[in-house]
Amino acid sequence: MRGRYTQILSDGLPLYGGQAGALGPLQVPPMDLAQVEVIKGAASALYGSTALGGVVNLISRRP
């Protein structure tokens, strides 16, 4: 699946798309992250229709 089917979250909130603005995953400094969670496979039941390919959740050191 292509990347457009993967939901990217920042601390559990959508990072881009809709009303989240134009912030992309490359604009998050790696030193500000505590961990990165990757959920492989279809996760649309939990995260919506944009998570058909999986979910990447960027968790910051200080939320």
N, C-alpha and C positions, 0 to 999 in steps of 0.2 A: 504494500500500500504506500501511497505517496505521503509526504509530510503533512499535507493539508488535512489528513484524517487523524492527526495526532493532536490532542489537546495539550497545550502548555499552560501550566499554572504557576503562580508565584504565591507561596504561602496559602495554597488552596483556592486562590481566586484566579480567574482567567487573565492571562498576561496580555493578550491582545484580542481584537475582534469585538464587535458590538460596541458597547459603551466604555470599554476598558482603555481606549486611546490607541496610540501608535507605538507603544513600548514593545520592543522585540526581545527575544531571549539573548541576543548578542549585546544588548545594552545593560545587562545585569553584570556587575563586576564579580568575577569568580571569588575574590577574597571576601565578599560579603555573604557568601553562601555557607551554611552549616552542612547541608547535605542535598543530594538530588535523588528523588524517588522516581523510579521508572516502573510503570505498570504496563506490561506487554499484553497485547490482545485487545479484543473488543471490551470497552469499558463504558459504552454508551448508556447502559442502564443506570449507572451512577453519575456520570459526568456529562451526559447529553450527546446529541447527534454528532458533534465534532470530535468525539473520542472513539471512533470506530477502529483506529489503528493503535490506540493506547494512550497513555497519559504520562507526561513528564512534569513533575512537581518540583519547583525550585524553592527550597526552604532556606530563608535568610537567617543569619546569626541573631539579628534583632528584628522581630516582626514589627 
